[in-house]
Amino acid sequence: MIVINLLPNDLRPVKRTPLPYMAAILMVILVLGAMASMWLSGVGAMRSQQKELEKLQEARAKFGDVIEEYNALEQQKVELAKRIDIINEIVSDRIIWSRQLWNLSRLTPDNIWLSGVKIEERSIKTTQIVYDPKRKEYKEKRVVLKKPVLAVSGYVVPDADRQMRFFPFTEATENDEEFSAMFELRDQKREVTSFNGRPVLSFELDYLILQGKSGEAVE
């Protein structure tokens, strides 16, 4: 039997190739495979991190006491540093008299002995910058102020050259970096006298206290 298609050409069904459908299906398969591979890789990395976390947790459980002790020591270290800073701030403006008495003994020559060390108040002449309201300017003015001084007294016996000289002691105190930073020699008195029938040179030195709290007696 002969079949004759009487439809015009533009209405006749067109035979299509299955290649585009196959390509699309293949692309979907590749994308799904890539997604599955990425998911498996992520799962593997997560499992690895989970195992590492479990190991760290076990180590923490094992050395928990050591870690807590370390943290406590670190906290104590911080608190100790704060206390040291507070102590340094407190003593930075105070004179450690035991230290300065040791400095005096260290700086005293062999032919000199000290008979007294005390803190007294002296009238010190000094220069201040004051404002003159009449001239409307600042100027220098000599004033007398009450200042605490370290009064040092003692005796000098003849040295090897049979000389009674106390200036080696004053030079030593003025040249010593630590002592001179806290005390400044402002006045001195000396007098030849006798002690137990021997000639000696009596002296008194007034050192202006440059820093620190004062007013208390030095034993």
C-alpha positions as CSV (number, residue, x, y, z in Angstrom):
1,M,0.0,0.0,0.0
2,I,1.3,3.3,-1.0
3,V,1.1,6.2,1.5
4,I,1.0,9.6,0.0
5,N,1.5,12.7,2.3
6,L,-0.7,15.4,0.9
7,L,0.3,18.1,3.5
8,P,2.2,21.1,2.3
9,N,5.9,21.2,3.0
10,D,5.7,23.8,5.7
11,L,3.1,21.8,7.7
12,R,4.9,18.5,7.4
13,P,6.6,17.3,10.8
14,V,10.3,17.7,10.9
15,K,12.5,14.9,12.1
16,R,14.9,16.1,14.9
17,T,18.2,14.6,15.9
18,P,18.5,13.4,19.6
19,L,22.0,14.8,20.0
20,P,21.0,18.0,21.8
21,Y,19.0,16.1,24.4
22,M,21.9,13.7,25.0
23,A,24.3,16.6,25.4
24,A,22.0,18.3,27.9
25,I,21.7,15.0,29.9
26,L,25.4,14.6,29.8
27,M,26.0,18.1,31.1
28,V,23.5,17.5,34.0
29,I,25.3,14.3,34.8
30,L,28.7,16.1,34.9
31,V,27.4,18.9,37.1
32,L,25.8,16.4,39.5
33,G,29.1,14.5,39.6
34,A,31.1,17.6,40.4
35,M,28.7,18.6,43.1
36,A,28.9,15.1,44.6
37,S,32.7,15.2,44.5
38,M,32.7,18.6,46.3
39,W,30.2,17.3,48.9
40,L,32.3,14.2,49.5
41,S,35.5,16.4,49.8
42,G,33.7,18.7,52.3
43,V,32.5,15.7,54.3
44,G,36.0,14.3,54.4
45,A,37.5,17.7,55.5
46,M,34.8,18.0,58.2
47,R,35.5,14.5,59.5
48,S,39.2,15.4,59.6
49,Q,38.6,18.6,61.6
50,Q,36.2,16.7,63.9
51,K,39.0,14.2,64.6
52,E,41.4,17.0,65.2
53,L,39.0,18.7,67.6
54,E,38.4,15.4,69.4
55,K,42.2,15.1,69.9
56,L,42.5,18.6,71.2
57,Q,39.6,18.0,73.6
58,E,41.3,14.9,74.8
59,A,44.5,16.7,75.3
60,R,42.7,19.5,77.2
61,A,41.0,17.0,79.4
62,K,44.3,15.3,80.1
63,F,46.3,18.5,80.8
64,G,43.4,20.6,82.1
65,D,45.0,21.1,85.5
66,V,48.2,22.3,83.9
67,I,46.4,24.7,81.7
68,E,44.4,26.1,84.6
69,E,47.5,26.5,86.6
70,Y,49.2,28.3,83.7
71,N,46.3,30.6,83.3
72,A,46.3,31.3,87.0
73,L,50.1,32.1,86.9
74,E,49.6,34.4,84.0
75,Q,46.9,36.3,85.9
76,Q,49.2,36.5,88.9
77,K,51.9,37.8,86.7
78,V,49.7,40.6,85.4
79,E,48.6,41.5,89.0
80,L,52.2,41.5,90.2
81,A,53.2,43.8,87.3
82,K,50.4,46.2,88.3
83,R,51.6,46.1,92.0
84,I,55.2,46.8,90.9
85,D,54.0,49.8,88.9
86,I,52.1,51.1,91.9
87,I,55.0,50.6,94.2
88,N,57.4,52.3,91.7
89,E,55.0,55.2,91.4
90,I,54.8,55.5,95.2
91,V,58.5,55.4,95.9
92,S,59.6,57.4,92.8
93,D,59.1,60.6,94.7
94,R,60.4,59.5,98.0
95,I,63.9,59.2,99.4
96,I,64.9,55.8,100.7
97,W,66.8,57.1,103.7
98,S,68.5,53.8,104.4
99,R,70.0,53.9,100.9
100,Q,71.2,57.6,101.3
101,L,72.7,56.9,104.7
102,W,74.6,54.1,103.2
103,N,75.7,56.5,100.4
104,L,77.0,59.0,103.0
105,S,79.0,56.3,104.7
106,R,80.3,55.1,101.3
107,L,81.4,58.7,100.4
108,T,83.0,59.5,103.7
109,P,86.9,59.4,103.7
110,D,88.7,57.5,106.4
111,N,89.9,60.6,108.3
112,I,86.3,61.9,108.6
113,W,83.5,60.7,110.9
114,L,80.0,61.9,111.0
115,S,78.4,62.9,114.3
116,G,74.9,63.8,113.2
117,V,72.6,63.4,110.2
118,K,69.1,65.0,110.4
119,I,66.5,66.9,108.5
120,E,66.0,70.6,109.5
121,E,64.2,73.6,108.0
122,R,66.4,76.4,106.7
123,S,65.8,79.8,105.2
124,I,67.0,79.5,101.6
125,K,67.6,82.4,99.4
126,T,66.5,81.7,95.8
127,T,65.3,83.4,92.7
128,Q,61.8,83.2,91.4
129,I,60.0,84.5,88.4
130,V,57.2,86.7,89.5
131,Y,54.7,88.9,87.6
132,D,54.8,92.7,88.1
133,P,51.3,94.0,87.6
134,K,52.5,97.6,87.3
135,R,55.0,96.9,84.5
136,K,52.8,94.0,83.2
137,E,55.8,91.8,82.8
138,Y,57.6,88.9,84.5
139,K,60.9,89.5,86.3
140,E,63.3,87.8,88.6
141,K,63.0,88.3,92.3
142,R,65.2,87.2,95.2
143,V,63.1,85.6,97.9
144,V,63.7,83.7,101.1
145,L,61.9,80.3,101.4
146,K,61.7,77.8,104.1
147,K,63.2,74.6,102.7
148,P,64.0,71.2,104.3
149,V,67.7,70.4,104.3
150,L,69.8,67.4,105.2
151,A,72.1,68.7,107.9
152,V,75.3,66.7,108.1
153,S,77.8,67.3,110.9
154,G,81.1,65.7,111.7
155,Y,84.8,65.9,112.5
156,V,88.0,65.8,110.4
157,V,91.2,64.5,111.9
158,P,94.6,65.0,110.3
159,D,95.3,62.8,107.3
160,A,98.6,61.2,106.2
161,D,99.8,64.7,105.3
162,R,98.8,66.1,108.7
163,Q,96.1,68.2,107.0
164,M,92.5,68.5,108.2
165,R,90.6,68.8,104.9
166,F,86.9,68.0,104.6
167,F,86.5,69.1,100.9
168,P,87.2,65.5,99.7
169,F,84.0,64.6,101.3
170,T,82.0,67.5,99.8
171,E,83.5,66.8,96.4
172,A,82.6,63.1,96.7
173,T,79.0,64.0,97.5
174,E,78.7,66.6,94.7
175,N,80.3,64.2,92.1
176,D,78.3,61.2,93.0
177,E,75.5,60.8,90.5
178,E,72.9,59.3,92.8
179,F,73.5,61.4,95.8
180,S,73.8,64.7,93.9
181,A,70.5,64.0,92.1
182,M,68.7,64.2,95.4
183,F,70.8,66.7,97.5
184,E,72.5,70.0,96.7
185,L,75.1,71.5,99.0
186,R,73.9,75.0,99.9
187,D,75.8,76.0,103.0
188,Q,78.8,74.9,105.0
189,K,80.5,75.8,108.3
190,R,83.8,74.7,109.8
191,E,85.8,75.4,112.9
192,V,89.0,74.1,114.4
193,T,88.4,72.6,117.8
194,S,89.6,69.7,119.9
195,F,88.2,66.3,120.7
196,N,89.7,64.4,123.6
197,G,92.7,66.7,123.6
198,R,93.3,66.2,119.9
199,P,92.9,68.9,117.3
200,V,90.0,68.3,114.9
201,L,88.1,70.3,112.3
202,S,84.4,70.5,113.1
203,F,82.0,71.0,110.2
204,E,78.4,71.4,109.4
205,L,76.9,70.9,105.9
206,D,73.5,71.8,104.7
207,Y,72.2,69.9,101.7
208,L,69.0,71.1,100.0
209,I,66.6,68.2,99.5
210,L,65.7,68.2,95.8
211,Q,63.1,65.5,95.8
212,G,61.1,63.2,98.0
213,K,59.0,63.7,101.1
214,S,60.8,65.2,104.1
215,G,60.1,66.5,107.5
216,E,60.8,63.3,109.4
217,A,63.9,62.8,111.5
218,V,66.6,60.5,110.3
219,E,67.7,58.1,112.9
